[in-house]
Amino acid sequence: MEIEVIKFDNLGRGIGYINNKIIFIPKTIPGDLVEIQITQEKKNYYEGRLVKIIKPSILRKKAICPYFNECGGCDFLNISLSESMDYKLDMINELLTKNNIDYKVQNIIKNKENYNYRNKITLKIINGAIGFYQNESHQLIEINYCYLAKDEINNILKDLHILNIKNGTLTIRCNYKNELLLDIKTEDKIDNIDDLVSKYKIIGIVLNDKCIYGDDYFIEKLDNFLFKVSYNAFFQVNPYICTEIFNLIKENTKHSEKVLDLYCGVGTLSIVASTNAKKLMGVEIVENAIKDANFNKKLNNQNNLEFICADTKNILNKMTSNYDTIILDPPRSGVPSKVLNKIKDENINKIIYISCNPHTLVRDLDLLKDSYKINDFIILDMFTHTHHLESFCILTKK
Ligand SMILES: C[S@@+](CC[C@H](N)C(=O)[O-])C[C@H]1O[C@@H](n2cnc3c(N)ncnc32)[C@H](O)[C@@H]1O
């Protein structure tokens, strides 16, 4: 069936129509004339698979990666970087307009490296094949190189089969010294660890949450700060963009005295903000991350901050107007309304909201808009060549 692709949806897929019913086709771009196969029919829409490009869009460029058409790892290797920036700006501005939020985002901070920027990838292993899932399916695409991952991750990727894992997942992280930390989840017996360790700069291997070689953490250095990061603690995947976030945090906490950092992870933003603030408290749900945060506080000689391990929903009594600034850097699900309403009740002057999910961010901004105005909204191209984006938003009390 032939389809003309009209525009992108907000997951970076091409959109067309079959008899006025919408169809989403991954890896197609506006202006393409394509042959497709319907993979799913729902009440209000279809999902499709690109079979052949009949006439390419003028925006289309040849993807550098041989796995691109099938692999679900990224979605924008087939358009220019400037097109993908325009997409990100248009997408966020459309979401804001739909929610009657009166702000137009214009600033986007670009990545420094267009390829090989990610310090972490998670691979699936099925029947001994190692790779990523295909777009919107659980079909594995075997790969031996990923253009988004750092070189050292790609080097070891080619040799991972020697571990003889049949089924499971394998996360590889890489730090500033190009040391590698492997986190493996499998029920299989693992072979040849010594061979892998002798060939690569591996600082730790964790198997099913148990450290079986070296350490279960690594040390990352960013912008003169050092951070211990446990294998199961969150850390931003793009070190350069993370330092840009640090700069924005420094700039926007210059006049902050008491700061509350909800969702603080291993204390990265807390430690950066504490170089300005008199007092800071960080809250995080993952116990190992809080242990790291306490370690990191000492590692960076910052004594004006404390960390607590809790679910943000359960510490509403700590969200008091004693704080003049709140940093919110939640997971993709965003901030629960209970937490946002409490912040509103306490009249906290400034909110710094950092988000990797524009949909939940805009939902939360909608809830805050009667009490807070947006002073600044910047997009950071944290996930270059994908439809994902990071937002940095400054809100102040109306
Ligand atoms: C996007 S990360 C941000 C971490 C940190 N700000 C950074 O830049 O490294 C979100 C963090 O929120 C934590 N988290 C998730 N749900 C939470 C909750 N309900 N209460 C507290 N922390 C939570 C996650 O474990 C994760 O560390």
The ligand as an SDF file (V2000), in Angstrom:
LIG
                    3D

 27 29  0  0  0  0  0  0  0  0999 V2000
   16.0900   11.7450   35.9340 C   0  0  0  0  0  0  0  0  0  0  0  0
   16.8640   11.0950   37.3470 S   0  0  0  0  0  0  0  0  0  0  0  0
   17.6800   12.5390   37.9870 C   0  0  0  0  0  0  0  0  0  0  0  0
   18.8380   12.2720   38.9230 C   0  0  0  0  0  0  0  0  0  0  0  0
   19.7670   13.4380   39.1910 C   0  0  0  0  0  0  0  0  0  0  0  0
   19.0970   14.6870   39.3180 N   0  0  0  0  0  0  0  0  0  0  0  0
   20.8450   13.5260   38.1230 C   0  0  0  0  0  0  0  0  0  0  0  0
   20.8520   14.4990   37.3580 O   0  0  0  0  0  0  0  0  0  0  0  0
   21.6890   12.6310   38.0540 O   0  0  0  0  0  0  0  0  0  0  0  0
   15.5070   10.8150   38.4080 C   0  0  0  0  0  0  0  0  0  0  0  0
   15.8540   10.2320   39.7650 C   0  0  0  0  0  0  0  0  0  0  0  0
   14.6490   10.1580   40.5530 O   0  0  0  0  0  0  0  0  0  0  0  0
   14.6760    8.9640   41.3290 C   0  0  0  0  0  0  0  0  0  0  0  0
   13.2700    8.6900   41.6740 N   0  0  0  0  0  0  0  0  0  0  0  0
   12.3320    8.0680   40.9250 C   0  0  0  0  0  0  0  0  0  0  0  0
   11.1420    8.0700   41.5650 N   0  0  0  0  0  0  0  0  0  0  0  0
   11.3340    8.7040   42.7370 C   0  0  0  0  0  0  0  0  0  0  0  0
   10.4690    9.0240   43.8270 C   0  0  0  0  0  0  0  0  0  0  0  0
    9.1850    8.6730   43.8160 N   0  0  0  0  0  0  0  0  0  0  0  0
   10.9700    9.6980   44.8840 N   0  0  0  0  0  0  0  0  0  0  0  0
   12.2960   10.0430   44.9040 C   0  0  0  0  0  0  0  0  0  0  0  0
   13.1700    9.7750   43.8900 N   0  0  0  0  0  0  0  0  0  0  0  0
   12.6920    9.1110   42.8320 C   0  0  0  0  0  0  0  0  0  0  0  0
   15.3440    7.9700   40.3980 C   0  0  0  0  0  0  0  0  0  0  0  0
   15.8830    6.8830   41.1290 O   0  0  0  0  0  0  0  0  0  0  0  0
   16.4270    8.8240   39.7240 C   0  0  0  0  0  0  0  0  0  0  0  0
   17.6210    8.8080   40.4480 O   0  0  0  0  0  0  0  0  0  0  0  0
  1  2  1  0
  2  3  1  0
  2 10  1  0
  3  4  1  0
  4  5  1  0
  5  6  1  0
  5  7  1  0
  7  8  2  0
  7  9  1  0
 10 11  1  0
 11 12  1  0
 11 26  1  0
 12 13  1  0
 13 14  1  0
 13 24  1  0
 14 15  1  0
 14 23  1  0
 15 16  2  0
 16 17  1  0
 17 18  1  0
 17 23  2  0
 18 19  1  0
 18 20  2  0
 20 21  1  0
 21 22  2  0
 22 23  1  0
 24 25  1  0
 24 26  1  0
 26 27  1  0
M  CHG  2   2   1   9  -1
M  END
$$$$
